[in-house]
């Protein structure tokens, strides 16, 4: 018998540290001259350190414990999502946060994590009963999150389920049926499931010129900032659009606009290379895994990171609707950093328990 944590992963935490450093520098520039937000870089550093701590704590936990608490995490996330709808503070017309005094917590972040550890339990044995139960368990948090409202996270929760479902050993005919159902549901959801401002964001994405002074204004400013950076950028902390506050929510949603303006195309490309290396490492570890549960956990984590990175980058250049999806470990945010840290810990745990020519405890 060999203890399950003997196999250790070093590349992933190294990549995460580099991305975190990238983020701290970007946030520092984003809030330069902003008295109200000047403490954000230091606060983000604390969150990043906590994320690293929870990442390694996740690796140290027994793999059986992680599976056993999956349902508890899910139920807790549902309770918190219900609580935030009734008791959460209203910010910009949305109720997404639980105020804990010095910090705030976003329950939808926990919902992502709970689905990643719970759905593989069901879909590692994709019988019809398990598939239907997995759909119900996914729809419940989706309905609660879209009520906040938070369209981006709602879509992400569905994407997590879809990714794990397709990666499971489900028959191809069921996947085809699912795609047809989704195609039929999308127009109905667009007409009756979205708020008017959410529909305007999608319309602004399709026709930005018509909404240049309203729903598309933020994106247009982001595009101008990134375009003005050219290949090499204007220099760190020398971005005029950033420093003059033309770029909205530049420390969070539109952090890529700051990077693109100041570090240019090469700066953004460097960030893409880091994320691509991380996701390719996920794929490499996936090939080591024998246990179907852990294979699907990696799929869930990989799908989450891919969605966050792709949506945020494309949103900032006008190639995707604005949803407020943060860039992992780069955008300012405590809840997201902690949950991303735990997700990374799950991938490292999967590698630790991978069975390659040895018996695992």
C-alpha positions in Angstrom: 0.0 0.0 0.0 1.3 3.5 -0.9 -0.3 6.6 0.5 -2.5 8.4 -2.0 -0.6 11.8 -1.9 2.8 10.4 -2.7 2.5 11.5 -6.4 2.9 15.3 -6.5 2.3 17.9 -9.2 4.6 20.9 -9.5 3.8 22.5 -12.9 0.2 23.5 -12.1 1.0 25.5 -8.9 4.0 27.1 -10.7 1.7 28.3 -13.5 -0.9 29.5 -11.0 1.7 31.6 -9.1 2.8 33.3 -12.3 -0.8 34.0 -13.3 -1.5 35.4 -9.8 1.6 37.7 -10.1 0.3 38.8 -13.5 -3.0 39.6 -11.9 -1.6 41.6 -8.9 0.4 43.9 -11.3 -2.7 44.3 -13.6 -4.9 45.2 -10.6 -2.3 47.7 -9.3 -2.3 49.5 -12.6 -6.1 49.3 -12.9 -6.7 51.1 -9.5 -3.8 53.6 -9.9 -5.0 57.0 -8.8 -8.3 55.5 -7.5 -8.4 56.3 -3.8 -11.4 54.2 -3.1 -10.0 51.0 -4.6 -6.3 51.5 -3.8 -6.2 48.7 -1.3 -7.4 46.1 -3.9 -3.9 44.8 -4.9 -3.0 44.0 -1.3 -6.4 42.4 -0.6 -6.1 40.3 -3.8 -2.7 39.2 -2.6 -4.2 37.9 0.7 -7.0 36.1 -1.3 -4.4 34.6 -3.5 -2.4 33.3 -0.6 -5.6 31.8 0.9 -6.4 30.3 -2.4 -3.0 28.5 -2.4 -3.6 27.3 1.1 -7.0 25.8 0.2 -5.5 24.3 -2.9 -3.0 22.3 -0.9 -5.6 21.6 1.8 -7.7 20.0 -0.9 -4.8 17.8 -2.0 -4.3 16.7 1.6 -7.9 15.6 2.2 -8.8 12.0 1.7 -10.3 11.3 -1.7 -13.2 9.5 0.0 -13.9 12.5 2.1 -14.1 14.7 -1.0 -16.7 12.4 -2.5 -18.6 12.1 0.8 -19.0 15.8 1.2 -20.1 16.5 -2.4 -23.9 16.4 -1.5 -23.3 18.5 1.6 -21.5 21.2 -0.5 -24.4 21.1 -3.0 -27.1 21.5 -0.3 -25.1 24.3 1.3 -24.8 26.1 -2.0 -28.6 25.8 -2.6 -29.3 27.2 0.9 -27.0 30.1 0.4 -28.4 30.9 -3.1 -31.9 31.0 -1.6 -30.7 33.2 1.3 -28.9 35.7 -1.0 -32.1 36.2 -3.1 -34.0 37.3 0.0 -31.4 38.7 2.4 -28.5 39.6 0.1 -27.7 43.3 -0.4 -28.9 44.7 -3.7 -26.0 46.0 -5.8 -26.8 47.5 -9.2 -30.1 45.7 -9.2 -28.6 42.3 -8.5 -28.5 40.2 -5.3 -25.4 38.0 -5.7 -23.4 38.6 -2.5 -23.6 37.7 1.2 -22.1 40.5 3.3 -19.8 39.1 6.0 -18.6 42.4 7.2 -15.0 42.8 6.1 -15.5 40.5 3.1 -18.3 39.3 0.9 -19.0 35.9 -0.5 -20.7 34.9 -3.7 -22.8 31.7 -3.3 -22.8 31.0 -7.0 -19.1 30.3 -6.8 -19.8 27.4 -4.3 -22.5 26.2 -6.7 -19.9 25.7 -9.5 -17.6 23.7 -7.1 -20.5 21.6 -5.8 -21.6 20.5 -9.3 -18.0 19.6 -10.2 -17.7 17.2 -7.3 -21.3 15.9 -7.3 -22.2 15.4 -11.0 -19.3 12.9 -11.6 -20.7 10.6 -8.9 -23.9 10.3 -11.0 -22.5 10.5 -14.5 -19.6 8.0 -13.9 -22.5 5.5 -14.2 -24.7 7.2 -16.8 -27.9 5.3 -16.4 -31.1 7.1 -17.4 -32.1 7.6 -13.7 -28.7 9.1 -12.9 -28.8 11.4 -16.0 -32.2 12.7 -15.1 -31.2 13.3 -11.5 -28.0 15.2 -12.7 -30.2 17.4 -14.9 -32.5 18.2 -12.0 -29.6 18.9 -9.6 -28.1 21.3 -12.2 -31.3 23.1 -13.1 -32.1 24.0 -9.4 -29.0 26.3 -9.0 -29.3 27.6 -12.5 -32.9 28.8 -11.7 -31.7 30.4 -8.5 -28.7 32.1 -10.1 -30.6 33.5 -13.1 -33.0 35.1 -10.6 -30.1 37.1 -9.0 -29.8 37.8 -12.0 -26.4 36.4 -13.2 -26.7 35.2 -16.8 -23.0 34.4 -17.2 -22.8 32.0 -14.2 -26.2 30.5 -15.2 -24.8 29.5 -18.6 -21.6 28.3 -16.9 -23.5 25.9 -14.6 -25.2 24.4 -17.6 -21.9 24.2 -19.5 -20.3 22.3 -16.6 -23.1 19.7 -16.7 -22.9 19.5 -20.5 -19.1 19.0 -20.5 -19.3 16.2 -17.9 -22.3 14.6 -19.6 -20.6 14.5 -23.0 -17.3 13.2 -21.5 -19.1 10.4 -19.6 -19.8 7.0 -21.2 -23.3 8.1 -22.3 -24.5 6.7 -25.6 -24.1 9.0 -28.6 -27.8 9.1 -29.4 -28.5 10.7 -26.1 -26.0 13.4 -26.8 -27.7 14.1 -30.1 -31.1 14.3 -28.4 -29.7 16.7 -25.8 -28.3 19.0 -28.5 -31.7 19.1 -30.2 -33.5 19.9 -26.9 -31.0 22.7 -26.1 -31.5 24.2 -29.6 -35.3 24.3 -29.0 -35.0 25.7 -25.4 -32.6 28.6 -26.2 -35.1 30.8 -28.1 -37.7 30.3 -25.4 -35.2 31.1 -22.6 -34.1 34.2 -24.5 -37.7 35.5 -24.8 -39.0 34.6 -21.3 -36.0 33.7 -19.1 -33.9 36.9 -19.5 -34.2 40.3 -18.1 -34.6 43.2 -20.6 -31.1 44.5 -19.9 -29.7 41.0 -20.5 -31.4 40.8 -23.9 -30.0 44.3 -24.7 -26.5 43.1 -23.9 -26.9 40.3 -26.4 -28.4 42.6 -29.0 -25.6 45.1 -28.4 -23.1 42.2 -29.0 -24.8 41.5 -32.4 -25.2 45.2 -33.3 -22.7 47.3 -31.3 -23.1 50.5 -33.4 -26.7 50.9 -32.5 -26.0 50.6 -28.8 -22.7 52.5 -28.8 -23.8 54.9 -26.1 -25.7 52.4 -23.9 -25.4 48.7 -23.7 -22.3 48.4 -25.9 -20.5 51.4 -24.4 -18.3 49.4 -22.0 -17.2 47.0 -24.7 -16.4 49.7 -27.2 -14.2 51.5 -24.6 -12.5 48.2 -24.0 -11.9 47.5 -27.7 -10.4 51.1 -28.1 -8.1 50.6 -25.1 -6.8 47.2 -26.4 -6.5 48.4 -29.9 -4.5 51.5 -28.8 -1.9 49.2 -27.1 -0.8 47.8 -30.4 1.9 45.1 -30.4 4.0 46.2 -27.4 1.6 48.4 -25.5 2.0 51.9 -24.0 4.0 50.7 -21.0 3.1 49.6 -17.6 0.9 52.1 -15.7 0.9 54.4 -18.8 -2.4 53.4 -20.3 -4.4 56.6 -20.8 -7.8 54.9 -21.2 -7.2 53.1 -18.0 -5.8 56.0 -16.0 -8.5 58.4 -17.2 -11.2 55.9 -16.3 -12.5 55.3 -19.8 -12.4 51.6 -19.2 -15.2 50.4 -16.9 -14.7 48.0 -14.0 -11.1 47.8 -15.1 -9.9 45.9 -12.0 -12.4 43.1 -12.6 -14.6 42.5 -15.7 -12.4 44.4 -18.1 -8.9 43.7 -16.7 -7.8 42.5 -20.1 -8.4 46.0 -21.5 -5.8 47.3 -19.0 -3.3 44.5 -20.0 -3.9 45.1 -23.7 -3.5 48.8 -23.6 -0.3 48.8 -21.4 1.4 45.5 -22.4 0.0 45.3 -25.9 -0.9 42.2 -27.9 2.1 40.4 -26.6 1.0 40.9 -23.1 -2.4 39.4 -23.7 -0.8 36.6 -25.7 1.5 35.8 -22.8 -1.6 35.5 -20.6 -3.3 33.2 -23.1 -0.1 31.0 -23.2 -0.2 30.6 -19.5 -3.9 29.6 -19.4 -3.4 27.3 -22.4 -0.5 25.6 -20.6 -2.6 25.1 -17.6 -5.5 23.6 -19.5 -3.2 21.3 -21.5 -1.7 20.1 -18.2 -5.2 19.3 -17.1 -5.6 17.2 -20.3 -2.3 15.5 -19.7 -3.3 14.5 -16.2 -6.7 13.3 -17.5 -4.8 10.7 -19.5 -3.2 9.3 -16.3 -6.5 8.7 -14.5 -8.1 5.3 -14.2 -11.0 6.2 -11.9 -14.0 7.5 -14.0 -15.1 9.8 -11.1 -11.8 11.7 -11.1 -11.6 11.9 -14.9 -15.0 13.7 -14.9 -13.9 16.0 -12.1 -11.0 17.1 -14.3 -13.4 17.7 -17.1 -15.6 19.8 -14.9 -12.6 21.9 -13.7 -11.2 22.2 -17.2 -14.6 23.3 -18.6 -14.9 26.0 -15.9 -11.5 27.5 -16.5 -12.0 27.3 -20.3 -15.4 29.1 -20.1 -14.1 31.8 -17.8 -11.0 32.5 -19.9 -12.7 32.4 -23.3 -15.8 34.4 -22.2 -13.7 37.1 -20.5 -11.2 37.5 -23.3 -13.8 37.5 -26.0 -16.1 39.8 -24.1 -13.4 42.4 -23.8 -12.9 42.5 -27.6 -16.6 42.4 -28.5 -16.7 38.8 -29.7 -19.0 37.6 -26.9 -21.8 39.3 -24.9 -20.9 41.0 -21.6 -21.6 38.7 -18.7 -19.3 39.8 -15.9 -17.4 36.5 -15.9 -14.0 37.1 -14.2 -10.6 36.1 -15.5 -9.2 33.4 -13.1 -6.6 34.7 -10.6 -6.3 37.9 -12.6 -9.6 39.8 -12.1 -10.1 41.1 -8.6 -12.2 38.9 -6.5 -12.0 36.9 -3.3 -14.8 34.3 -3.6 -13.6 33.4 -7.1 -10.0 33.1 -6.1 -10.8 30.7 -3.2 -13.0 28.5 -5.3 -10.6 28.4 -8.2 -7.9 27.4 -5.7 -10.0 24.5 -4.5 -10.7 23.5 -8.1 -7.0 23.4 -8.9 -6.5 21.3 -5.7 -9.0 18.8 -7.1 -7.0 18.4 -10.3 -3.8 17.9 -8.2 -5.6 15.4 -6.0 -6.7 13.5 -9.1 -3.1 13.3 -10.2 -2.1 12.2 -6.7 -4.5 9.3 -6.7 -3.9 8.3 -10.4 -3.1 4.6 -10.7 -0.1 4.2 -13.0 1.6 0.9 -12.3 1.0 1.1 -8.5 -1.6 0.3 -5.9 -3.3 3.3 -4.4 -4.7 3.5 -0.9 
